Amino acid sequence: MKKLVVGGIVLVLCTLGGRDPGLGEQVPVPQGELRIVDTSRFNFISIVYNVFEHLMEFDEDGQLVPRLATSWRWLDERSFEVTLRQGVTFHNGEVFDAEIVKLNWDENTRLEQPFPAGQFLNFKPGSWLEIIDPYTVRFHFPEPDGGALIKLSSMHIGNRQFFAEHGWGEKHW
């Protein structure tokens, strides 16, 4: 009986996870490095959607909302310009800017199948990214692409350290 009571108390404490901080109380910021120990393909979705940001995403009402981008606009039916959020840094202090977006674009378009969900998320060959200034990028498509916004909202943004240590694709996790 004693083991049952102690086990119940431990279960309750584990479930509650300690005390809630009071109103206005400082909450410590998580710190550290991402270390992927289990490189199973099945962990891919959990990792990317809990670790990486996106330029934009769809909210629960299906509306496109800003994340790392602050605004975007179609210049014509084959050119799309994105203004990037300033003042963003990665966990290691690296600054988010147009060069990082280009690195991620290059890696995503280099792979034949960067998305486990399917090739419908791939950009057509001949698509390219132009850096306008440190916080503006322009995507160019060889033909009109009605799925461009959902494709861009699915492009995970990692920093240089991620690409140096892990990267995307066939020879990585």
N, C-alpha and C positions, 0 to 999 in steps of 0.2 A: 504494500500500500504506500509506504514511504517513497519508493522509487517512482510510483505512478504520480504522486503529488509533485515531486521534484521535477520529473519529466514534463508535467503539465506547465509548471512555472517557467521552465526553460523554453518550452514551445511558445508560451505567451510573450516572453521577453524577446525571443527571436522574431516573432511576428510583428511586434510593436516597434522593434528596432531602436529602443532607447527613448529618450525624451525629445519632445518637439522644442525647438528654440522659441523663446518668448518673442512677443511683438517688438520689433526694432533690434533684436539681438543679432549680432554678426554671425553669419554662417560661414564656416571655412570653405574656401574654394578648393575643389579637387586639383591635385597637382601630380605630375609624373609623366611618364612616357607610355605610349601605347606599345605593348609587347604582345604580339600574336603568338600564342603557344600552340593552339590547335588550328592547324591550317586546313582543316576539312572544308571542302567546297560548300558544305551545308551551313557553315558559319558566315558565309559571305553576306547574306541579307542582313543578319543581325548586326554585323560589324559596320557595314557601310551606312545603314540608316540610323545608327546610334553614335557614330563617330564623325562622319563627314557631313559637310554642309552642301548646299546647292545654290545656284544663282537665284532660282525662284522655285516655288512649289505651289501645289494646289491645296487650298484649305478644305475644310469639311463641307463647304458649300460648292466646291468645284471652281472657285475663283482663284486665278493666279495671283499669288502674293509675293512680295520681295523677300529675299533672304540675303545672299551676298550681293545681289544686284539691288539698286535703289529704283531704277526705272529702265524701260526698254521701249523700243518703237521700231516698226517696219519702215525702212527708207523707201523700199519698192518691194515688188513681190519676191525678190531673191536676196535681199540684204536686210539684216536685222542688227540694230545697234543696242548695246547694253551699257548702262552706266553702273560702275561698281561702287560698292560701299567703301568709304574711306575709314581709316582708323581701326581696321580689323587686323588682329594678329593671331597666328596659330599658337598652339600650346607651347611651342619652343621659342616663341618670340619672333618668328619669321613673319614679315608683313605680307598681307594679302593684296595683290595688285594684278594688273593685266598680264604680266609675265607668268604668274601662277595659273591664270585661266588658260593662257596659251599652252603651258606645259600639260595641263589636264586635257585640253582639247587634242593636242598632238598625240597623247597617249591613248585617248579614247578612239580617235580616228585611225590610228596605226593598227589596232587590233581588228581581226576579222570578226570577232564575236566578243566585244567587251561586256555585253549584258547577258547574264544567264536567262533573263526573261525572254529574249529572242532578238532576232536581227532587225525587227521592225523599229528598234530604238537606234539603230546605226544611221549615221548620216550618209548621204549618197557620195560616192567617189567624186572628187572634184570640189567638195565643200572645203572652205578654208576660213581661217580666222585672221583678222587684221587688227593690230594694236594701233589705236588712234592716239591715245595718250596713256599715262600710267593708270587711269581709272575709267577708260572707255575702250571697249572692244566692239568690233563689227564682224558679224558672221556673214559669209557669202555662200550661197547655194547655187549649184549649176542649173537648177530648175526650181520652180515654186515647190515648197515643202510644207504642206498643211499640218504635218506632225512636228514641226521644228520646236514649238514651245514645250511640248511634252518631252521631247528628246533632251532639250536643254535643262528642263527641270529634273531630269534623271541623271544628269552628268555630275558625278561626285567630285568634289574639289578636295584634293590632298595637297600637302606641301612638298617641298623638295626632299625633306627627310623621309617622308613616306615612300617616294619614288626611289630614293637611293637604297632604302632598307627592304622594301617589300614590292612596291609596284603592282600594276595590274597585269593580268594576262596569263598566257599559257604556261609560263615558267615560274609563276608566282603562286600565291595562295588563291 
